[in-house]
């Protein structure tokens, strides 16, 4: 037997033998060992050679590379079955990663996605492919962290107007619909679901509202198309007035929010990468953290705010701007920080009197190359921060930002000065 044909990764759909090519049938008929999920093995069992061995990989996926390696060593011909295209959320990439690509032949069937889109009668070249065909993820919750089983899928939907996905017995289209409603997409997203493709009871549901889908029981297995018609919100540079915020005291101008000018420079100083993990200490109305989350769409922001009213406003702003990669807790730093992953960037907008201790903690947790950016409006906090940075051996710089905004006066305009803000930046690479 030729080495490059020692194992065939064979795609099959639910029409079974009838849908296979002549080459695929020949590989199965000649196989000494056939590996597959129980339901796919049943599709081909009557057509296999009398002495062929069958291995059910349900619950034993980790054993499959060993089975293939042992069969190869014995000179046996192996066929591993996968649904549709083994290279599209199938086992091909995983197996070739374990055993190397040499010695594998890949014979794909039509992908279940291709078949589903044919049923939906819509093109699919512009879709993002995702999956929640995993262990039971549980119901979605506002502020769910990256560890949640639906997180990657929800981020894909947030970033792409058309997402096609494979579901599972627990992570159903109805669960997905409920998650999307909770994430604020009730009026802008619709689902199409293709169930039990190529079987006698095949069912196609096209263009369902989320409310409809959330109450339905869809036959398994199924494929889902999520389509959104949202108007994009700017990732950066929102006006202060667009945020829900606490009213100022009489001796302050504007609401209690990091002003747009300071926000813009602070975010620039953070130098966020798309997958950055960010801490927002003293979140206030959430303006910095929420714009950081939009600038790092593949990352996540953990925020903490001690004032219950401000925390409520930050949550409302997250919902208003549909920011899903954002987790807010109520508390006073450094409380809760020990449960957060080490950050790439940290913003301090308020510290509650523990500034020196907080700076030392953050510098010890920052990833290499990470950045700490702090905003201060008092000389005392500026002095405390620079002393803590000096004591820690950090290199730092300070920018004093004082902006003025135009204000009407009679039929003309004048410039009204805002309070100065000191923006302090320290980098982990300089420690």
Phi and psi in degrees as a GROMACS rama.xvg file:
@    title "Ramachandran Plot"
@    xaxis  label "Phi"
@    yaxis  label "Psi"
@TYPE xy
-71.908  136.912  UNK-2
-57.6463  -35.3001  UNK-3
-73.9302  -5.20522  UNK-4
-117.66  20.4588  UNK-5
-69.2508  -24.1076  UNK-6
-142.659  128.198  UNK-7
-105.888  123.249  UNK-8
-92.1869  111.736  UNK-9
-114.744  122.556  UNK-10
-82.575  138.247  UNK-11
-144.32  145.059  UNK-12
-110.558  -179.084  UNK-13
-75.1172  -2.61269  UNK-14
-83.9778  -0.765481  UNK-15
61.8374  -136.391  UNK-16
-56.9412  -37.3686  UNK-17
-62.2616  -28.1838  UNK-18
-92.6692  0.646967  UNK-19
-86.6996  150.187  UNK-20
-75.2037  166.308  UNK-21
-60.0676  -40.4623  UNK-22
-62.5521  -43.6658  UNK-23
-62.5916  -41.0361  UNK-24
-63.7791  -39.8799  UNK-25
-63.1327  -41.3945  UNK-26
-63.4161  -41.1348  UNK-27
-68.2497  -42.1818  UNK-28
-64.2772  -28.574  UNK-29
-95.5108  -1.8963  UNK-30
-72.5764  139.472  UNK-31
-87.9489  -30.3198  UNK-32
-136.377  129.494  UNK-33
-120.63  125.54  UNK-34
-114.971  136.439  UNK-35
-178.319  171.171  UNK-36
-65.7088  155.892  UNK-37
-54.9765  -41.8222  UNK-38
-68.9002  -32.5108  UNK-39
-78.722  -33.2414  UNK-40
-61.8635  -38.4165  UNK-41
-63.1421  -27.2082  UNK-42
-69.6051  -27.9526  UNK-43
-114.674  -8.36454  UNK-44
-50.3202  -44.2224  UNK-45
-67.3052  -14.0158  UNK-46
-105.541  3.82568  UNK-47
-88.0989  160.369  UNK-48
-62.6139  152.617  UNK-49
-57.88  -38.6246  UNK-50
-91.8868  6.62311  UNK-51
-67.3487  138.37  UNK-52
-94.9308  139.753  UNK-53
-114.922  136.202  UNK-54
-124.198  119.891  UNK-55
-85.2668  119.393  UNK-56
-93.4437  5.12285  UNK-57
-58.274  120.413  UNK-58
75.1734  3.57803  UNK-59
-133.665  30.5296  UNK-60
-56.4619  -37.7631  UNK-61
-63.4845  -18.4978  UNK-62
-85.2223  -15.15  UNK-63
-60.8493  -46.0568  UNK-64
-57.0779  -39.3205  UNK-65
-65.3396  -40.0839  UNK-66
-60.8091  -44.6831  UNK-67
-66.3068  -44.3187  UNK-68
-60.9177  -42.5106  UNK-69
-65.8303  -41.16  UNK-70
-65.3967  -39.8513  UNK-71
-60.6428  -46.5476  UNK-72
-60.0085  -30.7771  UNK-73
-85.6086  -0.00649313  UNK-74
76.885  20.6258  UNK-75
-89.4465  153.118  UNK-76
-91.7165  129.35  UNK-77
-119.543  138.71  UNK-78
-124.489  125.448  UNK-79
-109.215  124.898  UNK-80
-91.5623  140.483  UNK-81
-138.789  155.266  UNK-82
-77.7395  125.895  UNK-83
67.8355  -122.049  UNK-84
-96.7631  115.482  UNK-85
-61.8496  -16.0059  UNK-86
-95.4188  2.2223  UNK-87
-115.961  93.6193  UNK-88
53.2129  35.2109  UNK-89
-113.056  -167.096  UNK-90
-88.5469  -6.15094  UNK-91
-61.5183  -49.569  UNK-92
-62.5422  -39.8068  UNK-93
-66.6894  -45.3085  UNK-94
-66.818  -44.171  UNK-95
-67.8492  -26.7678  UNK-96
-68.9196  -33.6223  UNK-97
-78.714  -40.764  UNK-98
-112.95  -5.81163  UNK-99
86.766  153.266  UNK-100
-74.168  -23.6784  UNK-101
-66.5725  139.606  UNK-102
91.2003  1.51531  UNK-103
-113.211  139.03  UNK-104
-115.722  132.063  UNK-105
-113.836  120.435  UNK-106
-118.545  93.9853  UNK-107
-77.7484  150.103  UNK-108
-94.0627  176.191  UNK-109
-57.5685  132.395  UNK-110
-63.7752  146.253  UNK-111
-60.7037  -27.7447  UNK-112
-65.8763  -45.4887  UNK-113
-57.822  -44.1301  UNK-114
-65.6209  -41.7964  UNK-115
-61.8897  -43.2825  UNK-116
-69.2084  -29.5155  UNK-117
-63.8284  -38.4639  UNK-118
-69.4497  -36.9267  UNK-119
-74.0488  -16.5279  UNK-120
59.022  48.504  UNK-121
-144.34  148.997  UNK-122
-67.9431  157.823  UNK-123
-134.771  13.8571  UNK-124
-71.4767  -15.703  UNK-125
-105.177  10.1991  UNK-126
-83.9004  159.472  UNK-127
-100.13  129.767  UNK-128
-95.7662  132.541  UNK-129
-143  -177.081  UNK-130
-156.669  151.02  UNK-131
-133.301  28.0211  UNK-132
-81.7461  68.8439  UNK-133
-135.005  -169.752  UNK-134
-60.5657  158.833  UNK-135
-52.6871  116.307  UNK-136
-87.1426  -15.081  UNK-137
78.2444  167.684  UNK-138
-69.463  148.855  UNK-139
-72.2083  150.482  UNK-140
-136.426  151.477  UNK-141
-62.3216  132.008  UNK-142
78.7684  15.7978  UNK-143
-58.7417  137.499  UNK-144
-81.2585  173.844  UNK-145
-60.5699  -18.1451  UNK-146
-72.5553  -14.8629  UNK-147
-67.7316  139.66  UNK-148
-63.8703  -19.9755  UNK-149
-97.9821  -0.173179  UNK-150
-60.2214  -51.765  UNK-151
-59.7122  -40.3236  UNK-152
-64.136  -44.4959  UNK-153
-65.3627  -34.2677  UNK-154
-67.9492  -39.0887  UNK-155
-61.4503  -42.5175  UNK-156
-67.1334  -36.7382  UNK-157
-64.8626  -29.0408  UNK-158
-100.855  -13.1191  UNK-159
-132.226  136.158  UNK-160
-73.1136  -21.4579  UNK-161
-134.196  117.581  UNK-162
-127.758  127.807  UNK-163
-107.105  140.039  UNK-164
-148.447  156.098  UNK-165
-96.4541  133.211  UNK-166
-102.062  -176.128  UNK-167
-139.688  176.477  UNK-168
-59.2884  -34.7987  UNK-169
-95.4122  -42.4253  UNK-170
-86.4394  78.419  UNK-171
-89.3866  168.325  UNK-172
-58.5003  -34.8181  UNK-173
-64.8322  -42.2341  UNK-174
-62.301  -42.3936  UNK-175
-61.0114  -43.908  UNK-176
-59.9613  -41.7471  UNK-177
-64.0617  -40.0128  UNK-178
-63.0497  -41.7515  UNK-179
-67.9265  -36.0426  UNK-180
-62.5095  -44.8792  UNK-181
-63.8349  -31.7464  UNK-182
-81.4992  -0.888499  UNK-183
95.7768  15.5929  UNK-184
-101.196  15.6692  UNK-185
-55.6048  -36.9256  UNK-186
-97.3683  -5.75277  UNK-187
-122.713  -2.35015  UNK-188
-122.02  145.797  UNK-189
-136.703  153.33  UNK-190
-116.348  142.37  UNK-191
-120.756  136.897  UNK-192
-131.182  127.675  UNK-193
-109.518  117.509  UNK-194
-112.013  138.173  UNK-195
50.6446  52.7847  UNK-196
-58.3121  135.069  UNK-197
72.5336  5.10512  UNK-198
-97.3685  165.341  UNK-199
-62.026  -28.7616  UNK-200
-103.608  28.2933  UNK-201
-51.541  138.57  UNK-202
-138.17  135.127  UNK-203
-120.983  126.631  UNK-204
-118.762  119.386  UNK-205
-112.823  132.178  UNK-206
60.2862  53.185  UNK-207
-85.6286  145.055  UNK-208
-72.3829  159.186  UNK-209
-63.7968  -36.8498  UNK-210
-62.314  -40.1604  UNK-211
-65.5923  -48.661  UNK-212
-64.8332  -33.0455  UNK-213
-64.6735  -21.8162  UNK-214
-103.647  4.01548  UNK-215
-100.391  155.399  UNK-216
-111.914  103.245  UNK-217
-90.5338  135.274  UNK-218
-61.3721  146.3  UNK-219
-102.295  151.071  UNK-220
-78.9946  162.612  UNK-221
-148.309  161.812  UNK-222
-123.328  141.006  UNK-223
-122.657  140.182  UNK-224
-113.388  124.013  UNK-225
-105.539  125.792  UNK-226
-124.503  130.037  UNK-227
-119.157  149.876  UNK-228
-123.28  32.6768  UNK-229
-73.5716  150.259  UNK-230
-86.6178  128.415  UNK-231
-64.3338  138.819  UNK-232
-100.484  138.421  UNK-233
-55.6528  139.496  UNK-234
-74.9722  -19.4389  UNK-235
-151.293  143.297  UNK-236
90.1234  22.8227  UNK-237
-63.8416  148.158  UNK-238
-72.8121  148.607  UNK-239
-55.2271  -39.7887  UNK-240
-68.7779  -12.1685  UNK-241
-77.9438  -14.0772  UNK-242
-94.3279  138.775  UNK-243
-70.8463  130.389  UNK-244
-150.918  159.397  UNK-245
-69.5596  141.193  UNK-246
-65.924  144.122  UNK-247
-76.5182  161.566  UNK-248
-74.8858  168.687  UNK-249
-64.5577  -23.7656  UNK-250
-93.3272  11.6704  UNK-251
-120.853  152.296  UNK-252
-106.166  132.729  UNK-253
79.3178  175.586  UNK-254
-79.4568  172.895  UNK-255
-83.079  86.963  UNK-256
-153.315  147.625  UNK-257
-66.8314  115.294  UNK-258
-63.076  155.711  UNK-259
-54.4391  -41.1633  UNK-260
-64.2057  -45.9822  UNK-261
-69.6073  -35.9102  UNK-262
-62.4937  -44.5379  UNK-263
-63.1752  -45.4829  UNK-264
-69.3585  -38.9065  UNK-265
-62.9487  -43.1414  UNK-266
-66.0238  -36.5054  UNK-267
-64.3461  -40.53  UNK-268
-67.1212  -29.2718  UNK-269
-67.5104  -26.234  UNK-270
51.1916  58.9843  UNK-271
-74.7009  133.573  UNK-272
-89.2302  162.279  UNK-273
-57.5264  -28.5434  UNK-274
-106.967  23.4361  UNK-275
-65.2737  142.122  UNK-276
-100.671  123.006  UNK-277
-124.462  140.31  UNK-278
-107.097  137.496  UNK-279
-121.539  105.635  UNK-280
-97.9782  120.977  UNK-281
76.5067  63.0238  UNK-282
-65.8765  -27.4541  UNK-283
58.499  -128.502  UNK-284
-79.7331  -3.56714  UNK-285
91.0824  5.07405  UNK-286
-60.578  -45.5345  UNK-287
-69.3492  -47.9947  UNK-288
-62.3498  -39.5886  UNK-289
-70.1473  -37.9181  UNK-290
-72.1782  -32.2113  UNK-291
-62.2819  -40.7296  UNK-292
-62.7942  -36.8094  UNK-293
-72.5157  -32.697  UNK-294
-76.674  -16.9933  UNK-295
-122.28  67.8864  UNK-296
-66.1915  -19.8952  UNK-297
-96.2079  -0.807571  UNK-298
-107.204  -156.544  UNK-299
-154.156  147.579  UNK-300
-114.806  128.261  UNK-301
-106.361  125.781  UNK-302
-124.077  149.924  UNK-303
-134.938  138.447  UNK-304
-144.953  130.076  UNK-305
-84.8175  -23.3709  UNK-306
-88.1877  121.114  UNK-307
-61.4049  -39.6549  UNK-308
-65.4121  -41.7795  UNK-309
-65.7264  -40.6157  UNK-310
-61.1215  -39.9227  UNK-311
-62.6956  -40.4483  UNK-312
-64.7578  -41.2287  UNK-313
-62.8629  -40.775  UNK-314
-64.6096  -40.7928  UNK-315
-63.8158  -38.077  UNK-316
-68.3426  -38.2018  UNK-317
-61.1596  -41.6502  UNK-318
-68.4326  -39.7044  UNK-319
-62.1834  -40.3552  UNK-320
-99.501  8.1126  UNK-321
53.8524  48.5487  UNK-322
-93.4878  110.216  UNK-323
-98.1752  -15.4567  UNK-324
-97.7045  54.7918  UNK-325
-147.84  122.066  UNK-326
-119.98  122.72  UNK-327
-115.949  132.601  UNK-328
-122.862  150.19  UNK-329
-90.7485  133.202  UNK-330
162.905  179.689  UNK-331
-117.223  115.427  UNK-332
-57.9682  142.455  UNK-333
-88.6865  13.8516  UNK-334
-55.0595  139.818  UNK-335
78.9055  -20.2605  UNK-336
-65.9615  -26.4005  UNK-337
-67.7907  -16.8247  UNK-338
-93.9627  -0.0539154  UNK-339
-96.3899  150.68  UNK-340
-70.1088  156.112  UNK-341
-58.0266  134.418  UNK-342
-91.3692  157.195  UNK-343
-87.1929  -26.3893  UNK-344
-153.296  146.003  UNK-345
-135.525  134.947  UNK-346
-116.969  130.038  UNK-347
-112.093  114.94  UNK-348
-106.162  -13.7496  UNK-349
-169.367  144.857  UNK-350
-127.168  -11.8485  UNK-351
67.3868  26.9567  UNK-352
91.1013  0.121666  UNK-353
-112.258  37.9822  UNK-354
-64.5718  -48.6862  UNK-355
-60.2716  -47.7921  UNK-356
-60.7288  -40.0416  UNK-357
-65.4275  -42.1198  UNK-358
-62.3234  -44.0926  UNK-359
-63.0142  -40.8184  UNK-360
-63.0712  -46.6391  UNK-361
-63.2737  -42.5348  UNK-362
-62.0266  -30.7593  UNK-363
-76.4095  -20.7189  UNK-364
-101.809  -21.3712  UNK-365
-57.4492  140.076  UNK-366
-70.6721  157.222  UNK-367
-54.2128  131.816  UNK-368
84.0002  -2.41587  UNK-369
-71.7011  162.912  UNK-370
-128.438  140.695  UNK-371
-114.509  124.092  UNK-372
-123.753  132.298  UNK-373
-129.952  143.813  UNK-374
-114.175  132.56  UNK-375
-135.255  146.601  UNK-376
-119.807  -0.596795  UNK-377
-119.652  146.481  UNK-378
-63.0375  -35.3186  UNK-379
-64.218  -46.2577  UNK-380
-66.9853  -36.5094  UNK-381
-61.6887  -44.2218  UNK-382
-64.1759  -42.4502  UNK-383
-61.3373  -43.2952  UNK-384
-65.8476  -47.6681  UNK-385
-66.5545  -34.5704  UNK-386
-65.2008  -42.6424  UNK-387
-65.2589  -38.9524  UNK-388
-66.3288  -41.3179  UNK-389
-64.5572  -43.9778  UNK-390
-60.445  -33.4723  UNK-391
-83.0379  -4.33921  UNK-392
77.7404  19.4256  UNK-393
-85.4905  148.207  UNK-394
-91.0859  139.873  UNK-395
-149.513  164.899  UNK-396
-141.163  158.253  UNK-397
-126.964  134.598  UNK-398
-115.359  127.418  UNK-399
-94.0583  121.429  UNK-400
-112.845  122.465  UNK-401
-133.933  106.721  UNK-402
-103.975  156.241  UNK-403
-125.679  143.053  UNK-404
-119.545  146.938  UNK-405
-71.4767  142.78  UNK-406
-136.557  141.797  UNK-407
-70.2828  142.61  UNK-408
-141.403  111.677  UNK-409
56.1546  -122.47  UNK-410
-102.85  19.3981  UNK-411
-128.564  -170.697  UNK-412
-133.897  146.805  UNK-413
-125.839  167.875  UNK-414
-98.9627  125.712  UNK-415
-107.704  122.175  UNK-416
-75.6897  138.513  UNK-417
-89.7815  162.9  UNK-418
-63.342  144.078  UNK-419
-62.757  147.281  UNK-420
-127.695  132.033  UNK-421
-97.3512  124.708  UNK-422
-109.259  111.977  UNK-423
-104.083  132.879  UNK-424
-127.244  130.42  UNK-425
-127.777  143.893  UNK-426
-118.116  137.905  UNK-427
-64.2773  -30.3562  UNK-428
-67.1174  -16.199  UNK-429
-95.2213  0.820222  UNK-430
